[in-house]
């Protein structure tokens, strides 16, 4: 199960786990989540950190207003995936 936490006020995205939809290397659910996470991580105004076993993405200080639309787009895509694969992705948004 991939677990995703989103804190929109802070623009903080946390991800951990494996979908277990298919064997490693063949799992389209993991690939989709990884592609969206990776696309966001490629932006120069986003930083990654870890906390316990969570991967965390946040904008650099001062970039929240610029990055909000991109974070919201990625979260909409992740929410759509969670709706399609509810046994493999759990998404929680903390508003």
LINKA-V735393 format. One record per helix or strand of 2 or more residues. SS is the DSSP state (H for helix, E for strand). FROM is the first residue (numbers start at 1). LEN is the number of residues. Records with the same first field share a line. If there is no record, write none. Layout:
SS=FROM-LEN / FROM-LEN
This chain:
E=2-6 / 12-6 / 46-6 / 54-6 / 89-5
H=28-14 / 64-21
